[in-house]
Amino acid sequence: MNKPKENHTKPLRLLKIEQAIQSQNYPNVEKLMADLEVSRRTILRDIDELKIYYNAPIAYDKIQKGYYYTDKTYLVKNMLLTESEIFAVTGILPLMERYNNTPLKKTISKVYETLSQMLPNQVEVQSSFMNDVEFIADPIPAIEEEVFNAVFKATKLHQILKFDYRSISATEHKPHELHPYKIYSQKGDWYVLGFSPKHNNFATFTLARMKNIELGDTFEYDADYQKKVHIDPNFGIWNNDTPSEKVELLFDKSINTYILERTWHKNQECHQNPDGSVYLSFTSNQDQETLFWVLKFGSKVKVLNPPSLKEKVVEEIKKALGNY
C-alpha cells in the first residue's frame, strides 16, 4: 500500500538529499533521517541510488562525519522522473507537431534534447508506445520566423505592425497596418487580433499570410477593446459585428454517437430524439465558419434554424454541383 506514495515522494527526497550534500554542510544519515522523516535504510538506499544511477560523486568524510562531493564542480543534471512520468513526456511530444509551422518547433526540440540529456543513462521506458501509436496532424501553413517573433513582440510591447498581407481570395500581397491586441492559436493555425486603421475596426489576420513585417512606434492601448470585439473562439476568431443567432441542427441517427460524445460549443444543447436522431443547438455570430462546419456533414445534417443559414447551405451546394 506504501508503494504509490513512495513513487511520488522518492524523486523529491532524492533531490533534497542531493541539495543537502551540495550545500557542503556534510549531512550525515541521522540528520537526513530527521529532516526527511524516513528510516536509516531508506537514506542509505537513496544515497546508493544517487551514486549508481545518477553518477553522483558522493563520499563520506570521517573527520566531518558527513557526506560530500569529491568533485565540487558536480551539479545534478539528471531529471528525477518516475518511469510513468518519462512515459508521459514521451507520449505527449508528438502532439507538439502542431507547432511545426512556427519557431516554437526549435524550442520544443531543444527542450526534448535537454530532457534526454538530464535523464540517467540507466533509465529506460519499456514500452512500445511510440511504435504502436501514430499521431496524424492537420495540414497547416508555414509561418515565417520573422513574422512570428515580430507579432509576439509587438503584441507584448503595444507596437504598430506594418506588413504585406494576402487575403484568402487575393492573388497578391497588399500593405497593411495593425495595432495588435491578442494572439490566438486555433486548430494549429495562428492569428493576431488588432485594430486596423484601414478598416477603422478590429480585425483578425493569419500569421501565415503575412510577410515583410516591420515594427513601428507604440500605439495607445485601448483597455476596453474586448467590448469592441465580437468573436466566438468555439467556432471562429473573426471579428463580426452581426448579432449572434441560435443555430439549430438535426443530425441523422447514423452518426448520433459521434455528435453526442463531443462538446461542439460551450453553450450547446444536445440530446437524442426517440427516433435516434440528434438535436444540437448553440448561439454564435461566426456565420461563415458555421456554414463550412455544417457542410462537412453532408446529407447527415439538416439545418432547422436560422433561415439565413439554410439559404447559405442550399446556395453552396448548388455552387458545388455546378463544378461537376
Salt bridges, closest charged atoms under 4 A:
GLU6 OE2 - ARG13 NH2 3.01
GLU30 OE2 - ARG40 NH2 2.34
ASP35 OD2 - LYS31 NZ 2.94
ASP46 OD2 - ARG13 NE 2.39
GLU49 OE1 - LYS10 NZ 2.60
GLU145 OE1 - LYS106 NZ 3.21
GLU177 OE2 - HIS179 NE2 3.72
ASP222 OD2 - LYS228 NZ 2.49
ASP232 OD2 - HIS265 NE2 2.78
GLU261 OE2 - ARG262 NH1 2.52
GLU269 OE2 - HIS271 ND1 3.78
ASP287 OD2 - LYS312 NZ 3.80
GLU315 OE2 - LYS319 NZ 3.55
